[in-house]
Amino acid sequence: MKKGDTERNFTLVYKKTTGPDRILLGTVVALVLLGLVILASASVVISQERFQESYYFLRHQVIYGAILGIIFAWIAYKIPFKWWEKLSLPILLLGFLLLILVFVPDIGYGRGGASRWIQIADISLQPSEIAKLGFILYLAAWLKHKEKKFSRISESLLPFLFISGLLGFFLILQPDIGTLGIISITGAAIYFLSGAPLRHMGIIMGSGVALFLVLLKIAPYRANRITAFFNPQIDPLGISYQINQALIAIGSGGFLGFGLGHSRQKYNFLPEPISDSIFAIWSEEAGFIGAVILISLFLLFIWRGFKISLSSRDPFSRLAGAGITTWIGLQAFINIGSISGLMPLTGMPLPFVSYGGSALIISLVGVAILLRISKENK
């Protein structure tokens, strides 16, 4: 073989092996496309009632979620990963600022008793989504240097609890306990993967349990969700209504489902059909097979995400990648588990599927960072 042929073949192999992880990319593309299909069906009734058109929510999700998400994800993918370490603190501070603006009149607004959104001009967003990503990146950047300092609680555990507690304070005020749970577990996972001793993890778990009990005490509706979980028949028209209707939807779907667009529960029987109940609508229409397909895609995402992150030699990319994977994977299975009766209801949306432009954009940016890690690993 000539020298020129050898160099040309090496160049072809190099180009082929230095792209992003194709399995992860294909999995996320499938999740987004399937999510739009599911939302198109689940949102028809509520969209017609509120806006006198069948596909308002779908159009809004495509324009302000999928398209903007792809643009921001492409930009995020092009950023060298080392830059994210420098950007982590500004992103976290931006998240805190936006969380404060939620409580400013004429900027922040809420619905259903929760103040979780801000409106600037015609742009509406949920600050907690940006705070999630900023928190993960900042923890990864901060903890990468802490391997030899875990013996000093003042330099490791106390700052971690302070940062987590400050973010938790704003989420409790909203209130957004579901997001608080996701962030807390994800933060604990990053802290553990950075090499923290087990005694630190015991303190973190104990603090989490204590906070959970306090939150149950100050807001009885949270305790009602626990009661409904253990006894779904206790109040079928009250605190157990949503879970009972969700189980009816999932059970009636059978093996193959009623067919796309033929859900009965979305006709004002099942609350939040385009948010935390959307998996039940999909299970009713696509049956057991459809549910397995969607769950398998999330399992594939988790596998590739952890494979990419844990194979990285760089501590920051390893911790950030594991944090992003934990966040999205955990949120997906909390949503699916709660609406299936496997755990108490949380009001947590399903990533890539539930309606919400901010959530879809930030999730796609998180995926772009994972893809960038996979590219730089190679």
Secondary structure, 3 states (H helix, E strand, C coil): CCHHHHHHHHHHHHHHHCCCCHHHHHHHHHHHHHHHHHHHHHCHHHHHHHHCCCCHHHHHHHHHHHHHHHHHHHHHHHCCHHHHHHHHHHHHHHHHHHHHHCCCCCCEEEECCEEEEEEECCEEECHHHHHHHHHHHHHHHHHCCCCCCCCCHHHCHHHHHHHHHHHHHHHHHCCCHHHHHHHHHHHHHHHHHCCCCHHHHHHHHHHHHHHHHHHHHHCHHHHHHHHHHHCCCCCCCCCCHHHHHHHHHHHHCCCCCCCCCCCCCCCCCCCCCCCCCHHHHHHHHHHHHHHHHHHHHHHHHHHHHHHHHHCCCCHHHHHHHHHHHHHHHHHHHHHHHHHCCCCCCCCCCCCCCCCCHHHHHHHHHHHHHHHHHHHHHC
